[in-house]
């Protein structure tokens, strides 16, 4: 198990009824950077970006901006391929995994149920 830090840009945009472009304008952060943060494609997260987002949206609790998700890493029996599945995956994600044609280890299925 490991953890992944995620910036919850999409949730913040929905809660504040603003676009990515508007958040970029308010924070002076490039829209491309915000997209990378929102889609968890960015390796480095700058504290200054978090501060600007908090200031622009009037947020005083950093937990409204970031979250830590636990990741379960397991190997598939037949292929040896490693997969990572967020333990906090959605109901649809769990349903897909349970009914998937890929046969996963029993311990992995216990993790996502």
C-alpha positions as CSV (number, residue, x, y, z in Angstrom):
1,X,0.0,0.0,0.0
2,X,1.1,3.5,-0.8
3,X,-0.4,6.9,-0.8
4,X,-1.0,9.5,-3.5
5,X,-1.6,13.2,-3.0
6,X,-4.4,14.6,-5.1
7,X,-5.5,18.2,-5.7
8,X,-9.3,18.3,-6.0
9,X,-9.5,20.9,-8.7
10,X,-12.7,19.6,-10.3
11,X,-14.5,19.4,-7.0
12,X,-13.5,23.0,-6.2
13,X,-14.6,24.2,-9.6
14,X,-18.0,22.6,-9.2
15,X,-18.5,23.9,-5.6
16,X,-17.6,27.5,-6.7
17,X,-19.3,27.3,-10.1
18,X,-16.3,28.6,-12.0
19,X,-14.3,27.4,-14.9
20,X,-10.7,26.2,-15.0
21,X,-9.9,29.4,-17.0
22,X,-11.5,31.6,-14.3
23,X,-9.5,29.8,-11.5
24,X,-6.4,30.4,-13.6
25,X,-7.2,34.1,-13.9
26,X,-7.9,34.5,-10.1
27,X,-4.8,32.6,-9.1
28,X,-2.4,33.6,-11.9
29,X,-1.7,29.9,-12.4
30,X,-1.5,28.7,-16.0
31,X,-4.6,26.9,-17.1
32,X,-2.4,24.0,-18.4
33,X,-0.9,23.6,-14.9
34,X,-4.4,23.6,-13.3
35,X,-5.4,20.9,-15.8
36,X,-2.3,18.8,-14.9
37,X,-3.1,19.2,-11.2
38,X,-6.8,18.3,-11.8
39,X,-6.0,15.2,-13.8
40,X,-3.2,14.1,-11.4
41,X,-0.6,14.3,-14.2
42,X,1.8,16.6,-12.3
43,X,4.6,15.1,-10.3
44,X,5.4,18.2,-8.2
45,X,2.8,20.3,-6.4
46,X,4.0,23.8,-5.4
47,X,2.8,25.1,-2.0
48,X,2.5,28.5,-3.7
49,X,-0.1,27.1,-6.0
50,X,-2.1,25.7,-3.1
51,X,-1.8,29.1,-1.3
52,X,-3.1,30.9,-4.4
53,X,-6.0,28.5,-4.9
54,X,-6.9,28.8,-1.2
55,X,-6.8,32.6,-1.3
56,X,-8.8,32.9,-4.5
57,X,-11.5,30.6,-3.2
58,X,-11.5,31.7,0.4
59,X,-10.5,28.3,1.7
60,X,-8.9,28.1,5.1
61,X,-8.7,24.3,5.5
62,X,-6.1,22.6,3.1
63,X,-8.2,19.4,3.3
64,X,-10.7,21.0,1.0
65,X,-8.0,21.3,-1.6
66,X,-5.9,18.1,-1.3
67,X,-6.6,14.6,-0.3
68,X,-4.4,11.5,0.2
69,X,-5.7,8.3,-1.4
70,X,-4.3,4.9,-0.4
71,X,-3.2,2.8,-3.4
72,X,-3.3,-1.0,-3.3
73,X,-0.7,-2.5,-5.7
74,X,-1.2,-6.1,-6.6
75,X,0.2,-8.5,-9.3
76,X,-2.1,-10.4,-11.6
77,X,-1.5,-14.1,-11.3
78,X,-1.2,-15.1,-14.9
79,X,0.6,-12.1,-16.4
80,X,2.6,-10.8,-13.5
81,X,1.4,-7.3,-14.5
82,X,1.1,-4.9,-11.6
83,X,-2.0,-2.7,-11.3
84,X,-2.8,0.1,-8.9
85,X,-6.3,0.6,-7.6
86,X,-7.3,3.5,-5.3
87,X,-8.9,2.0,-2.2
88,X,-11.3,4.9,-2.4
89,X,-12.5,4.1,-5.9
90,X,-16.1,4.8,-6.8
91,X,-19.0,2.4,-6.8
92,X,-18.8,2.2,-10.6
93,X,-15.1,1.4,-10.3
94,X,-15.8,-1.4,-7.8
95,X,-18.6,-2.8,-9.9
96,X,-16.3,-2.9,-12.9
97,X,-13.5,-4.7,-10.9
98,X,-15.9,-7.2,-9.5
99,X,-17.4,-8.1,-12.8
100,X,-14.2,-7.7,-14.8
101,X,-13.1,-10.6,-17.0
102,X,-9.7,-10.2,-15.5
103,X,-9.3,-12.6,-12.5
104,X,-7.8,-10.7,-9.6
105,X,-6.4,-12.0,-6.4
106,X,-9.0,-12.6,-3.7
107,X,-7.1,-10.2,-1.3
108,X,-7.4,-7.4,-3.9
109,X,-11.2,-8.0,-4.3
110,X,-11.5,-7.8,-0.5
111,X,-9.8,-4.5,-0.6
112,X,-12.2,-2.9,-3.0
113,X,-15.4,-4.3,-1.7
